[in-house]
Amino acid sequence: VGEFGPRSSERRMIAERAVEIDGLAPELFEAFLQDGFELGGRHALHDISMPEEDHENRGQSPISVNAGSHSHVSEIMPRQSRLVLPGVALHIIQRGNNRQACFRRDSDFLLYLLHLRELASRHGCAVHAYCLMPNHAHLLMTPSTEDALSTVMRNLGQRYVQYFNRSYGRTGTLWEGRYRSCIAESARYVLACYRYIELNPVRASLVQSADAYPWSSYRRNAHDREDPLITAHPEYLALGHDCDAQQTSYRKLFEDAIEPALLNRIRNATNGGFPLGSEKFNSDVALSRGWKIAPGRPGRPSGSENGNDEQSLEIGLWAM
């Protein structure tokens, strides 16, 4: 790792996370505790080639960073400016700046998940699903308070940028901007977001099935792989009377691709911050609070709010 490698405390945390996730080689634990160890340009535990920094990437959002290890980062309370209801799930996307890779090696994925677990637990956010793509991250989370999600995402971004910049000898922002999110209120949309998130590597042609991608929660939700980061959403629990029934029903949800109209609705809602809710929720809650429930007609739509533009990104290397 040399001058820019993870600090010893970070190596230990990454190693601990590695042992927690079933399927990671035990040797990874010992390797991270040895000075000078570095995972190569290819993932150690699967055969997906990672790009060099100057390759064109497909993906995603920016957070400033201070120097120092994760334990010295001050917890900054972000401004409250997005649609959040305590106890209601949200789909979140955090994107790499200029579509550049923000995860290059196994150690990067692992440390991000480690910090996510710690911060989500500390601030009262349940994580139901995740998928870390090479240049962006998808999350499905339920905050317990209005500020919980913003606090988790702000500090997660800051911690990870510090590690990433130090590891690769770079400076400046890593994220495209503030993370994007949308409320997923109804059972239909919660389960659709599960599928949307965990099928991302399939849409991006990185793997042929969700089961084959190691950096998502699919193996936990579909096969009960041990992953202490994940908390089942009530709609997931409603899929069956026990774990086996829930997992069987969950796997059946992945037998077909997401309908194009629903796919575009999730994209547009997440990029525009519009709620994914039932008609009753939109009329009784969203509109009564003055929330927009769809893009307005006037004006020229931005690229990030255009479903066709978002869909075109999936023709390339990595999906949204």
N, C-alpha and C positions, 0 to 999 in steps of 0.2 A: 504494500500500500504506500509505503514511503511517506513523503512530506504531506501529501494530501489525503491520506487514508483516514478512515473513521478512528476516533479516539478510543482508548481502551474501554471506557465506560460504554460507548456505543457498540463496540464489538460484543461485549458481554450481553447487552440487551438484545442485540440481533440474534445472538446464539440462543438465548432463552426463548425468543419467539420461534426460532427454528425448531426447537424441540417440541414446542406446543403444537405445531402444525403437523399432523400425520402425513407421512410420505416424504418428508425431508430427511436426507441422509444424516445419520448420527454423527458422521465425520464433520459435518458443518459446524457442530457445536465446538469441537476441539479446534477446528481450523480458525474460527473467529477469535479464539483466545490466544492465538499465536501471533506475535508481532511479525509484520511483513506479509501477512496472508492477503491475497486479493483474488476475488472471483474474476474469471476472465470475461472477455467480451460477449461470450455466449452464456446463457443461463446454465448453471451447473446441473440442474435437475430436470430440464426439458430441452427440447431441441429447436427452440425458436431463436433465430438469429436476431441480435440487437443491432440497431443502426449506429453508425458513427454520427457525431453531432451535426455534420454538415449535410446529412441526408435529408430529403424532404419528408416531413412527418405529417400525419393526419391527426388533428386533434385540437385542442382546447384551451385558463383564466387567472391575477398577479397579487403578490403579497410581499411587503417589504420585510427585511430581515436585519437582525442585529447580530453582532459577533458573539461567540460563546457557545458552550454546549447546551443541550436541551435543559439541563437543570438550572441554568442561569437565565433562562428566557422569562421576562416578566409577562404575566398573564394580562393581556389587553382586552378590555371589554369593547366589542365593536358596536358601531351605531346600529340601531334597529330600523331597518328600512325595507325589509322584505316580508312576504306573506308567511307568517308562522303562527300556528296554533298549538299550544302545549298538548301533547297526547295525540297529535295527528302526524302521520308519516310524511316525509319529504324525499323527493328524488333530487340528488345533488350531483353536479358535475364540477370537477376542478381540473382545469386544462393547462397544459404546458404552453408557455409563451411562444407565439409564432409557430405553433404546431411542432415544437421541438421536443425531443424525448426528455422526460423527467424521471424515467426509471430505466437504468441501463443494465444493472446487474441484480442478482438475487438479493444482495445486501440492501439495495435500495428499496425493493418491494417490502422486504421484511421490516426494515426500520420504520417505514411509513405506517405499516399495520400495527407495529408495536406502539408508536406514539398515538395512533388513532384509538387503540384499545384503552390506553391510560387516560387520555383526555376525555373520551366518551364516558368512561366510568366516573371520572372526577366531576364532570359537569352535568351528568344526568341525561345522557343521550343513549338510546338503544340503537344498536346497529343491526339491521335485519339482513342486509345483502351488500356485497361490494364486488367490484371488478376493477383491478388496476391494469390499465392498458399501458403500452409503452409511453404514450404522451398525454394521458389524462386518467382521471379516476372517477368512477361512478360509485355512489353510495345511496343506500336507502336507510334513513334514520328517523327516529321519533324522539323529539326533544321533550323534556319534562317541564321546561320553562321557556318563555319567549326568547331569552338571551342564550340559552344553552347551546344551540346549534352554531350560532355565529361565533361564540367564544371558542368552541371546539375547532371549527374550521380555521379561524384566524390563527390560533396558536399552533395547530397542526401544520399549516402552511409555513409559518415562521420557523418552527423547529426543523422541518424537513429541508427548507431552503438552506439553512445554515449547514446542515450535514452535507447536502449535495454540492454546494459551492466549495466547501472545504475538501471534499473527496475528489473533485475533478478540477480543482485549481481555477475556478471561475468566480466572477462577481456579478452582481446585479440580480434582477428579478428572474424567477423561474416560471411564475404563473402568469397566465394571460390577463388576469384581472381578478376581481372578486368572483368567488365561486357562484354558479348559477343554481337555482333550485325552484321546485314547484311542489305545492301540497298535493298529496295523493290521498284523497279522502275516502273514496268508496272502495268496496271489496274488489270490484273490477279493476280499478286503477292501481291499487296496491299490488295485486298479483301480476298485473301487466308490467309494473315497474320491476318487480323481481325478475321477470322474464327478459325485459328490455336490458337490464343490467348484466345478467349472467350470460345472455346470448351475444353480447357485444363482440367477443373474440371470434364467434362464428360468422357474424355479419362482416367482420373485417378480414375473413379468410385466414386468420392466424391458426385456427384449428378447425376440425370438421365437426366436433361436438363440444358442447359446454363442459362435458366431463373431462375433456382433454386439457383444459386450461388450468394451470395450477394457482393462478393469482386471482381467483374469484371465490365466492362463497357457495358455488353450485354444489361442490362435493359435500359440503356440510348440510345444505338444505335438501339435497336429493339422496344422499347416502349416509348421512350422519357421521361424516368425518369429524374428528375432534377439532373444534375451533372455538376457543373461549370468547372470541370477539363477538360472536353472533348471538343475538336474542331473537327468538321467533316472534313474529308479529301475530296478533290475534287472528288475522285472516289466514295466515299459514296454519296456525293451530286448528282452525276450523275445517281444514282439508280432510281430517280423519280423526278417529277416536283415540289413536295412539301413534307413536313415532313411525312405525312401519306403514300404517295407513296414510299418514301425512306425506311420507316420502314417496310412496307409490303414486298418490294423487299428484304430487308435485312434479314427478318425472313425466307424467302424462301431459302436463301443461306445456312441455318442451317438445312434444312430438310434432307440432306444427309451428311454422314461423308466425311471428306476430303480423297481424293484418296491416297492410300499408297505411290505411287511414289511422289506425290506432298508433302505429309507429310515428307517423308525422305529428299526431296530436301530442304525444309525449315529448317529442323533440321541441315543438313550438312552445309548449307550456313551460318546459324547463328553461329554454333560452329566453323566453319572454317573462318568466315569473308568474304565469297564470295558473290558477288552481286546476287540478284534475279532480273534479267533483261531480257528484250527482246533481240533477236539476234542483232537487230540494236544498242541497248544500249551497249551490250557487245563488239561489233566490233568498234563502233564509239567513245565510251567513256571509257569503262573499259580497253580494251586492249591497247588503245592509251595512257593511263596513266600508263601502266605497271602493272595493277591489275591482279591478278590471278582470273579466273572465275570458277575454279573447283580445287579439290585436285589434286596434282601431282601424277603420277604413282610411281616414285621411293620411296623407303623407306617403313618402316612399319607404317601403319596408327595408330594414337592414338585412344584411346577409344572414346574420345569426338567427333571425326570426322567420326565415323563409324555409319551409319544409323541403323544397326541391334542392336548395343550396346545401342543406344539411345532408340530404340523401346522397348528393354527389360526392361528399367526402368519403362515403363508404365504398366507392368504386376504387379508391386508392388502397393504401396499405392498412390503415387502422380506422376503425369505425368510431362513431360517436356513441 
